[in-house]
């Protein structure tokens, strides 16, 4: 079986991926929260603060999400990492009180957390991956072609990886063999050289990781199984974008 030949490679890949995902989620959530707290309106039109009516007539409230995440491909990855962090906190039962003191950030965090409560972990993870894909498609193009190329090479590759990994989970649900799924996607993997997985020689190992988890873990229910597989798939994509 092909899966047995992956065992040693999986151990090495797991170390790379776990470290990448953990570092990225922590670093991104902290840095973006700080960005929100430090947000100012230097680029906005200036209005005399003594003229209240002028200020009131021209005031435009900026959505917190727009302040927190730039509308480019990097911002898409940061938003996904932020939502991954909230899902983890929900699963652990921690809540967000410890990170939602800011009058600007707090309400936004609580609203996002509430949505996870209402949707459940499984749907929230699937939506998060779908949102990342849509965000990449609709992200603003950088004026500098070189910068846009670099962003696409990195975050665009992780977008393509997300589609492959979600397709892998669907393959597992439909009882497709690992060999058949690898054959389907082997030639569709993007160039990973600009991502955190640049040192993984054979990217199909990521498919093998999901199949190994599905095969080796004792599950209490189908819901638990696919919730866990979608979680791992999303962590792999977050790690990719580190």
C-alpha positions as CSV (number, residue, x, y, z in Angstrom):
1,X,0.0,0.0,0.0
2,X,1.2,3.5,-0.9
3,X,0.3,4.8,2.5
4,X,2.9,2.6,4.3
5,X,5.7,4.2,2.2
6,X,4.6,7.6,3.5
7,X,5.1,7.0,7.3
8,X,8.6,8.3,7.7
9,X,8.0,11.3,5.4
10,X,4.8,12.0,7.3
11,X,6.6,12.3,10.6
12,X,9.0,14.9,9.2
13,X,6.3,16.8,7.3
14,X,4.2,16.9,10.5
15,X,6.9,18.7,12.4
16,X,7.3,21.3,9.7
17,X,3.6,21.8,9.3
18,X,2.6,22.0,13.0
19,X,5.3,24.5,13.7
20,X,4.4,26.6,10.7
21,X,0.6,26.7,11.4
22,X,1.1,27.4,15.2
23,X,3.5,30.3,14.6
24,X,1.5,31.9,11.9
25,X,-1.8,31.8,13.8
26,X,-0.3,33.3,17.0
27,X,1.8,35.9,15.2
28,X,-0.9,37.0,12.9
29,X,-3.7,37.3,15.5
30,X,-1.4,39.3,17.8
31,X,-0.1,41.6,15.1
32,X,-3.5,42.3,13.5
33,X,-5.1,42.9,17.0
34,X,-2.3,45.4,17.6
35,X,-2.9,47.0,14.2
36,X,-6.6,47.5,15.2
37,X,-5.7,49.1,18.5
38,X,-3.2,51.4,16.8
39,X,-5.5,52.3,13.9
40,X,-5.6,55.9,12.9
41,X,-7.1,57.9,10.1
42,X,-4.1,59.7,8.7
43,X,-5.2,59.0,5.2
44,X,-8.7,60.3,5.8
45,X,-9.9,63.8,5.0
46,X,-9.3,66.2,7.8
47,X,-12.1,68.0,9.5
48,X,-11.9,70.7,12.1
49,X,-12.6,68.9,15.4
50,X,-14.2,72.1,16.8
51,X,-16.8,72.0,14.0
52,X,-19.0,69.1,15.3
53,X,-21.6,69.4,12.5
54,X,-19.0,69.2,9.8
55,X,-17.5,66.1,11.4
56,X,-20.9,64.5,11.9
57,X,-22.0,65.2,8.3
58,X,-18.8,63.6,6.9
59,X,-18.2,60.8,9.3
60,X,-17.9,57.4,7.7
61,X,-17.7,54.4,9.9
62,X,-15.0,52.0,8.7
63,X,-15.9,48.3,9.3
64,X,-13.5,46.7,11.7
65,X,-12.7,43.9,9.3
66,X,-11.5,46.4,6.7
67,X,-9.3,48.0,9.4
68,X,-7.9,44.6,10.5
69,X,-7.2,42.9,7.2
70,X,-5.8,44.5,4.1
71,X,-7.8,43.8,0.9
72,X,-5.0,41.8,-0.7
73,X,-3.9,38.2,-0.8
74,X,-1.9,38.5,2.4
75,X,-4.9,40.0,4.2
76,X,-6.9,36.9,3.1
77,X,-4.4,34.6,4.8
78,X,-4.4,36.8,8.0
79,X,-8.2,36.7,8.1
80,X,-8.1,32.9,7.8
81,X,-5.5,32.6,10.6
82,X,-7.6,34.9,12.8
83,X,-10.7,32.8,12.3
84,X,-8.7,29.6,13.0
85,X,-7.7,31.1,16.3
86,X,-11.3,31.8,17.2
87,X,-12.4,28.3,16.3
88,X,-9.7,26.9,18.5
89,X,-10.8,29.1,21.4
90,X,-14.4,28.0,20.9
91,X,-13.4,24.3,20.8
92,X,-11.4,24.7,24.1
93,X,-14.3,26.5,25.7
94,X,-12.1,29.5,26.5
95,X,-14.3,32.3,25.0
96,X,-12.9,35.6,23.8
97,X,-13.2,37.8,26.9
98,X,-9.4,37.7,27.4
99,X,-8.8,39.2,24.0
100,X,-11.8,41.4,23.4
101,X,-11.3,44.3,25.8
102,X,-10.7,46.8,23.1
103,X,-13.8,48.9,22.3
104,X,-12.9,48.6,18.6
105,X,-11.9,45.0,18.4
106,X,-14.1,43.5,21.1
107,X,-17.5,43.7,19.5
108,X,-16.1,42.3,16.2
109,X,-14.4,39.4,17.9
110,X,-17.5,38.6,19.9
111,X,-19.7,38.7,16.8
112,X,-17.3,36.3,14.9
113,X,-17.3,34.0,17.9
114,X,-21.1,34.0,18.1
115,X,-21.2,33.0,14.5
116,X,-19.0,29.9,15.3
117,X,-21.4,29.0,18.1
118,X,-24.4,29.2,15.8
119,X,-22.8,27.3,12.9
120,X,-20.8,24.8,14.8
121,X,-17.2,23.9,14.3
122,X,-17.6,21.8,11.2
123,X,-19.5,24.3,9.2
124,X,-17.3,27.2,10.5
125,X,-14.2,25.4,9.2
126,X,-15.7,24.7,5.8
127,X,-16.9,28.3,5.5
128,X,-13.5,29.6,6.6
129,X,-11.8,27.7,3.8
130,X,-14.5,28.8,1.3
131,X,-14.1,32.4,2.4
132,X,-10.3,32.2,1.9
133,X,-10.8,31.0,-1.7
134,X,-13.3,33.7,-2.4
135,X,-11.1,36.4,-0.8
136,X,-8.2,35.3,-3.0
137,X,-10.4,35.6,-6.1
138,X,-11.7,39.1,-5.2
139,X,-8.5,40.6,-3.6
140,X,-7.2,43.9,-5.0
141,X,-4.3,43.6,-7.4
142,X,-1.2,45.4,-6.2
143,X,0.0,48.4,-8.3
144,X,3.5,46.9,-8.4
145,X,3.4,43.9,-10.7
146,X,6.4,42.4,-8.9
147,X,4.7,42.6,-5.5
148,X,1.5,41.1,-7.0
149,X,3.4,38.3,-8.5
150,X,5.1,37.5,-5.1
151,X,1.7,37.6,-3.3
152,X,0.1,35.3,-5.9
153,X,3.0,32.9,-5.9
154,X,2.7,32.5,-2.1
155,X,-0.9,33.0,-1.2
156,X,-2.3,31.9,-4.5
157,X,-0.5,28.6,-4.1
158,X,-2.1,28.1,-0.7
159,X,-5.5,28.8,-2.2
160,X,-4.9,26.0,-4.8
161,X,-3.7,23.8,-2.0
162,X,-6.9,24.5,0.0
163,X,-9.0,23.2,-3.0
164,X,-6.9,20.0,-3.2
165,X,-7.2,19.3,0.6
166,X,-10.9,20.0,0.7
167,X,-11.2,17.6,-2.3
168,X,-9.2,15.1,-0.4
169,X,-11.6,15.2,2.6
170,X,-14.5,14.8,0.2
171,X,-12.7,11.8,-1.4
172,X,-12.4,10.2,2.1
173,X,-16.1,10.8,2.7
174,X,-16.9,9.1,-0.6
175,X,-14.6,6.2,0.2
176,X,-12.2,6.9,-2.6
177,X,-8.8,5.2,-2.2
178,X,-5.8,7.3,-1.3
179,X,-4.1,6.2,-4.5
180,X,-7.0,7.4,-6.7
181,X,-7.0,10.8,-5.0
182,X,-3.3,11.2,-5.3
183,X,-3.5,10.4,-9.0
184,X,-6.3,13.0,-9.4
185,X,-4.3,15.8,-7.8
186,X,-0.6,14.8,-8.3
187,X,-0.2,17.1,-11.4
188,X,-2.4,19.8,-10.0
189,X,-0.3,20.9,-7.0
190,X,0.9,24.5,-7.3
191,X,4.5,25.7,-7.1
192,X,5.1,25.6,-3.3
193,X,8.5,27.2,-3.5
194,X,7.4,30.5,-2.0
195,X,5.3,28.9,0.8
196,X,6.2,27.5,4.2
197,X,6.1,24.0,2.6
198,X,9.0,24.7,0.1
199,X,11.1,22.0,1.8
200,X,8.5,19.3,1.4
201,X,9.8,17.3,-1.5
202,X,6.6,15.6,-2.4
203,X,3.5,17.7,-1.7
204,X,1.2,14.7,-2.1
205,X,2.4,13.8,1.4
206,X,-0.3,16.3,2.6
207,X,-3.0,14.1,1.1
208,X,-1.4,11.1,2.8
209,X,-1.5,12.9,6.2
210,X,-5.3,13.3,5.9
211,X,-5.8,9.7,4.9
212,X,-3.5,8.4,7.7
213,X,-5.5,10.5,10.2
214,X,-8.8,9.1,8.9
215,X,-7.5,5.5,9.0
216,X,-5.5,5.4,12.3
217,X,-7.8,7.4,14.6
218,X,-10.7,5.8,16.5
219,X,-13.7,8.0,16.0
220,X,-16.8,8.2,18.2
221,X,-18.9,9.5,15.3
222,X,-18.8,10.5,11.6
223,X,-19.3,14.1,12.7
224,X,-16.2,14.0,14.9
225,X,-14.2,12.4,12.1
226,X,-15.0,15.0,9.4
227,X,-14.8,17.9,11.9
228,X,-11.3,16.7,12.7
229,X,-10.3,16.2,9.1
230,X,-11.5,19.6,8.0
231,X,-9.7,21.1,11.0
232,X,-6.5,19.4,9.9
233,X,-7.0,20.5,6.3
234,X,-7.5,24.1,7.4
235,X,-4.4,24.0,9.6
236,X,-2.4,22.8,6.7
237,X,-3.6,25.7,4.6
238,X,-2.8,28.2,7.4
239,X,0.6,26.7,7.8
240,X,1.2,27.0,4.1
241,X,0.5,30.7,4.2
242,X,2.9,31.4,7.1
